[in-house]
Amino acid sequence: METHPLFSKALEFFDTARNKTKAILKENSNPILHSQLNYCVDMQMCDIRMMTLHDEVEAGRLTIPENPSKSTMCMGIVLR
């Protein structure tokens, strides 16, 4: 996936979304929770990435590796 021409732009969008999400949560949460924000936001972003991957597989734009048990999650997904 890193070789795809839009990979760096997608990564930039995810980083921006992650940073903005943390900022919003920090403004509206108890300071005691601030130390956990990185973890919570990272987990939410991971969920969003996985939902996107599932959508792309269902749409036929990505294919699942022939033997997923032999590859790290998402590393073997092939762009069509």
N, CA, C and O of each residue as an XYZ file, in Angstrom:
320
protein
N       0.818     -1.196      0.000
C       0.000      0.000      0.000
C       0.860      1.259      0.000
O       0.448      2.292     -0.528
N       2.050      1.179      0.587
C       2.915      2.358      0.657
C       3.354      2.851     -0.712
O       3.741      4.011     -0.858
N       3.299      1.989     -1.711
C       3.719      2.390     -3.055
C       2.601      3.081     -3.828
O       2.845      3.639     -4.898
N       1.396      3.051     -3.308
C       0.279      3.708     -3.992
C       0.521      5.217     -4.004
O       0.958      5.777     -2.998
N       0.244      5.883     -5.128
C       0.525      7.326     -5.241
C      -0.173      8.200     -4.190
O       0.326      9.272     -3.850
N      -1.302      7.755     -3.685
C      -2.036      8.572     -2.709
C      -1.782      8.164     -1.259
O      -2.411      8.697     -0.345
N      -0.857      7.214     -1.045
C      -0.602      6.724      0.313
C      -0.179      7.849      1.248
O      -0.723      7.968      2.346
N       0.772      8.670      0.840
C       1.270      9.732      1.730
C       0.175     10.746      2.032
O       0.115     11.274      3.143
N      -0.693     11.027      1.062
C      -1.788     11.973      1.286
C      -2.799     11.372      2.274
O      -3.301     12.070      3.155
N      -3.091     10.083      2.121
C      -4.019      9.423      3.050
C      -3.443      9.422      4.459
O      -4.163      9.663      5.428
N      -2.146      9.150      4.572
C      -1.488      9.166      5.872
C      -1.560     10.561      6.500
O      -1.782     10.700      7.703
N      -1.374     11.571      5.685
C      -1.463     12.960      6.161
C      -2.875     13.255      6.676
O      -3.032     13.894      7.716
N      -3.908     12.790      5.952
C      -5.290     12.994      6.385
C      -5.550     12.295      7.720
O      -6.201     12.859      8.599
N      -5.044     11.069      7.874
C      -5.229     10.347      9.129
C      -4.535     11.068     10.282
O      -5.098     11.171     11.372
N      -3.330     11.563     10.057
C      -2.612     12.285     11.106
C      -3.357     13.554     11.509
O      -3.456     13.875     12.693
N      -3.878     14.269     10.519
C      -4.637     15.489     10.803
C      -5.897     15.154     11.591
O      -6.215     15.824     12.574
N      -6.613     14.121     11.163
C      -7.834     13.716     11.871
C      -7.517     13.294     13.300
O      -8.248     13.627     14.232
N      -6.425     12.563     13.462
C      -6.013     12.102     14.802
C      -5.713     13.297     15.707
O      -6.181     13.350     16.844
N      -4.942     14.244     15.206
C      -4.570     15.408     16.017
C      -5.778     16.278     16.354
O      -5.891     16.776     17.474
N      -6.681     16.465     15.391
C      -7.881     17.274     15.652
C      -8.811     16.575     16.637
O      -9.429     17.221     17.484
N      -8.906     15.254     16.521
C      -9.749     14.495     17.449
C      -9.209     14.609     18.870
O      -9.973     14.813     19.813
N      -7.894     14.479     19.024
C      -7.289     14.628     20.357
C      -7.559     16.014     20.924
O      -7.888     16.156     22.101
N      -7.420     17.039     20.083
C      -7.638     18.416     20.554
C      -9.077     18.615     21.031
O      -9.310     19.239     22.067
N     -10.032     18.088     20.281
C     -11.443     18.214     20.673
C     -11.698     17.486     21.986
O     -12.354     18.020     22.881
N     -11.184     16.276     22.099
C     -11.401     15.505     23.324
C     -10.726     16.154     24.522
O     -11.255     16.122     25.633
N      -9.561     16.742     24.294
C      -8.859     17.400     25.398
C      -9.639     18.594     25.916
O      -9.676     18.841     27.121
N     -10.259     19.333     25.013
C     -11.037     20.511     25.412
C     -12.236     20.133     26.255
O     -12.635     20.881     27.148
N     -12.814     18.970     25.974
C     -14.089     18.608     26.578
C     -14.017     17.447     27.564
O     -15.039     16.830     27.862
N     -12.842     17.146     28.067
C     -12.745     16.024     29.000
C     -12.006     16.428     30.264
O     -11.336     17.459     30.324
N     -12.152     15.594     31.253
C     -11.495     15.785     32.532
C      -9.977     15.638     32.342
O      -9.537     14.701     31.675
N      -9.178     16.534     32.910
C      -7.716     16.452     32.767
C      -7.125     15.104     33.173
O      -6.068     14.720     32.672
N      -7.780     14.396     34.054
C      -7.286     13.081     34.472
C      -7.255     12.125     33.276
O      -6.416     11.225     33.225
N      -8.155     12.314     32.327
C      -8.238     11.427     31.170
C      -7.248     11.772     30.060
O      -7.069     10.987     29.129
N      -6.613     12.920     30.145
C      -5.725     13.365     29.064
C      -4.594     12.378     28.780
O      -4.177     12.237     27.631
N      -4.102     11.706     29.789
C      -3.006     10.768     29.567
C      -3.464      9.544     28.766
O      -2.642      8.850     28.168
N      -4.758      9.286     28.755
C      -5.287      8.139     28.027
C      -5.773      8.505     26.626
O      -6.153      7.631     25.848
N      -5.758      9.789     26.311
C      -6.302     10.219     25.024
C      -5.567      9.622     23.835
O      -6.199      9.217     22.859
N      -4.248      9.561     23.900
C      -3.500      9.000     22.774
C      -3.972      7.588     22.471
O      -4.222      7.244     21.316
N      -4.090      6.783     23.495
C      -4.529      5.399     23.303
C      -5.936      5.353     22.717
O      -6.184      4.638     21.746
N      -6.851      6.111     23.303
C      -8.244      6.083     22.854
C      -8.377      6.551     21.403
O      -9.079      5.926     20.609
N      -7.713      7.632     21.066
C      -7.779      8.145     19.697
C      -7.122      7.166     18.725
O      -7.645      6.927     17.637
N      -5.985      6.603     19.112
C      -5.321      5.626     18.244
C      -6.219      4.422     17.981
O      -6.269      3.920     16.858
N      -6.923      3.959     18.997
C      -7.818      2.820     18.812
C      -8.987      3.188     17.904
O      -9.402      2.381     17.072
N      -9.519      4.396     18.056
C     -10.604      4.842     17.174
C     -10.126      4.930     15.723
O     -10.839      4.522     14.806
N      -8.923      5.461     15.518
C      -8.372      5.585     14.166
C      -8.124      4.196     13.570
O      -8.328      3.994     12.373
N      -7.696      3.261     14.375
C      -7.485      1.891     13.905
C      -8.815      1.289     13.459
O      -8.887      0.631     12.421
N      -9.858      1.514     14.237
C     -11.184      1.020     13.868
C     -11.644      1.628     12.546
O     -12.199      0.930     11.698
N     -11.412      2.923     12.374
C     -11.815      3.593     11.137
C     -11.038      3.037      9.950
O     -11.612      2.807      8.885
N      -9.733      2.818     10.125
C      -8.933      2.252      9.032
C      -9.437      0.867      8.647
O      -9.532      0.540      7.464
N      -9.759      0.059      9.647
C     -10.238     -1.290      9.349
C     -11.598     -1.260      8.664
O     -11.854     -2.062      7.766
N     -12.473     -0.343      9.076
C     -13.767     -0.216      8.405
C     -13.566      0.187      6.944
O     -14.250     -0.314      6.052
N     -12.625      1.093      6.715
C     -12.332      1.531      5.349
C     -11.800      0.374      4.516
O     -12.206      0.195      3.367
N     -10.894     -0.411      5.090
C     -10.362     -1.566      4.370
C     -11.472     -2.557      4.024
O     -11.520     -3.071      2.907
N     -12.352     -2.823      4.969
C     -13.463     -3.735      4.707
C     -14.349     -3.196      3.584
O     -14.779     -3.951      2.712
N     -14.621     -1.893      3.608
C     -15.430     -1.284      2.551
C     -14.759     -1.420      1.189
O     -15.425     -1.697      0.191
N     -13.442     -1.226      1.147
C     -12.710     -1.313     -0.121
C     -12.680     -2.748     -0.640
O     -12.744     -2.969     -1.849
N     -12.584     -3.719      0.260
C     -12.624     -5.124     -0.161
C     -14.008     -5.443     -0.725
O     -14.124     -6.068     -1.779
N     -15.059     -5.009     -0.018
C     -16.426     -5.261     -0.486
C     -16.699     -4.601     -1.833
O     -17.435     -5.147     -2.655
N     -16.105     -3.420     -2.063
C     -16.301     -2.701     -3.330
C     -15.466     -3.301     -4.458
O     -15.652     -2.948     -5.623
N     -14.549     -4.205     -4.120
C     -13.730     -4.850     -5.139
C     -12.475     -4.088     -5.518
O     -11.787     -4.471     -6.465
N     -12.162     -3.017     -4.799
C     -10.953     -2.245     -5.098
C      -9.712     -2.811     -4.425
O      -8.591     -2.500     -4.826
N      -9.905     -3.647     -3.397
C      -8.801     -4.332     -2.717
C      -9.103     -5.816     -2.681
O     -10.265     -6.221     -2.655
N      -8.064     -6.618     -2.680
C      -8.257     -8.060     -2.554
C      -7.539     -8.568     -1.313
O      -6.493     -8.050     -0.919
N      -8.120     -9.583     -0.713
C      -7.535    -10.201      0.473
C      -6.408    -11.131      0.020
O      -6.532    -11.767     -1.026
N      -5.317    -11.227      0.777
C      -4.229    -12.143      0.406
C      -4.734    -13.582      0.287
O      -5.702    -13.960      0.947
N      -4.083    -14.375     -0.546
C      -4.491    -15.764     -0.727
C      -4.400    -16.550      0.576
O      -5.232    -17.421      0.832
N      -3.403    -16.253      1.396
C      -3.233    -16.959      2.657
C      -3.057    -15.934      3.789
O      -1.932    -15.682      4.221
N      -4.165    -15.341      4.272
C      -4.061    -14.284      5.288
C      -3.387    -14.726      6.583
O      -2.817    -13.898      7.295
N      -3.444    -16.027      6.898
C      -2.828    -16.492      8.143
C      -1.306    -16.406      8.096
O      -0.650    -16.447      9.137
N      -0.745    -16.289      6.904
C       0.709    -16.208      6.745
C       1.198    -14.761      6.622
O       2.397    -14.529      6.474
N       0.289    -13.795      6.681
C       0.710    -12.400      6.534
C       0.225    -11.569      7.714
O      -0.746    -11.924      8.382
N       0.901    -10.476      7.957
C       0.479     -9.553      8.998
C      -0.768     -8.831      8.515
O      -0.917     -8.576      7.320
N      -1.658     -8.504      9.431
C      -2.928     -7.889      9.067
C      -2.717     -6.713      8.119
O      -1.954     -5.793      8.414
N      -3.381     -6.750      7.014
C      -3.429     -5.685      5.998
C      -2.155     -5.532      5.192
O      -2.147     -4.772      4.224
N      -1.091     -6.209      5.539
C       0.150     -6.024      4.799
C       0.069     -6.638      3.409
O       0.747     -6.191      2.483
N      -0.764     -7.665      3.268
C      -0.810     -8.350      1.982
C      -1.967     -7.926      1.099
O      -2.185     -8.526      0.046
N      -2.714     -6.908      1.500
C      -3.832     -6.475      0.682
C      -3.291     -5.868     -0.604
O      -2.339     -5.089     -0.583
N      -3.898     -6.227     -1.705
C      -3.416     -5.807     -3.016
C      -4.382     -4.822     -3.639
O      -5.584     -5.083     -3.691
N      -3.874     -3.687     -4.116
C      -4.716     -2.734     -4.833
C      -4.993     -3.263     -6.228
O      -4.085     -3.760     -6.895
N      -6.234     -3.162     -6.676
C      -6.567     -3.589     -8.032
C      -6.439     -2.441     -8.983
O      -6.679     -2.601    -10.180
